[in-house]
Amino acid sequence: MWSSSYSGGMPVSGTAGSDEVSVAGHYDALDRFYREIWGEHVHHGLWSGGNESVAQATRALIDRVTGWAALEPGATVADAGCGYGGTSRVLATEHGCSVTGYTLSAAQAAWARERGGGPEYEVRSWLKNGREAGGTDAVIAIESLSHMVDKPRAFGEAARVLAPGGRLVLVDWLGCERPSVLQRRGLLGPIAREGRLPTLCTASEYEGYIRGAGLRLLHSEDLAPFSPQRTWGIVARRLGRRLATDGEARRYLLGSANPDRTFAFSLARIPLALRTGTMRLMLMAAERPS
Ligand SMILES: C[S@@+](CC[C@H](N)C(=O)[O-])C[C@H]1O[C@@H](n2cnc3c(N)ncnc32)[C@H](O)[C@@H]1O
C-alpha cells in the first residue's frame, strides 16, 4: 500500500511551505516515493565520461565531497540533512568515521537506523543540533542547507561545532547571480516553492555566509561540467514507469489532496534551469581556521 508508508500522514498543510514542519511533512509523506524512485541517495549524480551508471554517478558526488572533507580514520563527522543516510554509511563503513546524521524526517531516520552500518541518526534540526562546540572534524551537507530558513545560523552551527582545522563541505542548489524576471518567475521561484526551499541563494551569498560564520573558503565549484541535470531524466523515467503501472501511486502522488503533487512540474523545470545556468549545483569547502 502506498499510503501505509506515509508515516507522517498527509502533508501538514495545503500550501507548499518551507518551514521545518513543512519540510518534515514533505519527506515523511513522500517517503516511499523517494525510496523507490531516488533510492538511498537523494542527491544529484555527476557524469564525467557520460557512460557511468546512476550508481557510479551518485557515488562520484559523494567521493568529491569526502575528498574535500580530508577525513582521517576515526574522524567525527556530522551529516547535516542526512536523508536515508546513504553518505553517512559510506563515511562510516569505508572511511572509518564516527558519524551522526541529522534529518527532520522521522521516516528517513527510521529507515536509516534499520539499515545499520554504523552511523547514528537524530530526528532533529541542524539549527538546534546540540553538539559540543569544537568537537567535530567535518560537517557534510549534501543538498540540505537550501531547505533551512535561517542560513546564518546553519553556517554558524557548522563553524561552532567544527574543531580548528575541521571542514564544512556542502553541495547545494543555488540560483544564478542576477536572474532576469523570467528566470525568477518561470524557474527559480516555482522550483523553490515546489522543492520546499525558502529561496534559492546565490553562490556569493553562500560564500558570504561562510565568511560571516568565521570559516575560510577553500573551494567553490560549479558542478555543471558533470551534467547533474541527467539525474532528472532518470527520475522522470522511473516515475513515469511507476505511474503507468501502479494505480495507487498514481492516485496518491497526483491526487488533488496532495500538495506535493506539484513536484511533477519541477521534473521539467529543474533540468532546464540547470542546463541554462539559471540554477547551479555548487560544491563548497571551507575550514575553521586553526
Ligand atoms: C534532498 S534531501 C538530501 C539528503 C541527503 N543529504 C542525501 O544526499 O541523500 C534533504 C535532507 O535535508 C534534511 N533537512 C532539511 N532541513 C533540515 C534541518 N533544518 N535540519 C536537519 N535536516 C534538514 C531533510 O530532512 C532531508 O533529509
The ligand as a Gaussian input file, in Angstrom:
#p B3LYP/6-31G(d) Opt

LIG

0 1
 C       17.382000      16.411000      -0.638000
 S       17.498000      15.589000       0.927000
 C       19.221000      15.179000       0.906000
 C       19.529000      14.011000       1.801000
 C       20.960000      13.506000       1.834000
 N       21.920000      14.544000       2.148000
 C       21.341000      12.799000       0.562000
 O       22.195000      13.337000      -0.141000
 O       20.786000      11.740000       0.277000
 C       17.393000      16.920000       2.113000
 C       17.540000      16.491000       3.554000
 O       17.725000      17.666000       4.353000
 C       17.059000      17.471000       5.581000
 N       16.842000      18.774000       6.236000
 C       16.259000      19.870000       5.741000
 N       16.255000      20.861000       6.659000
 C       16.854000      20.363000       7.777000
 C       17.157000      20.867000       9.078000
 N       16.831000      22.115000       9.439000
 N       17.779000      20.061000       9.951000
 C       18.130000      18.790000       9.619000
 N       17.869000      18.255000       8.405000
 C       17.247000      19.024000       7.498000
 C       15.789000      16.740000       5.191000
 O       15.196000      16.134000       6.316000
 C       16.361000      15.749000       4.176000
 O       16.839000      14.626000       4.854000

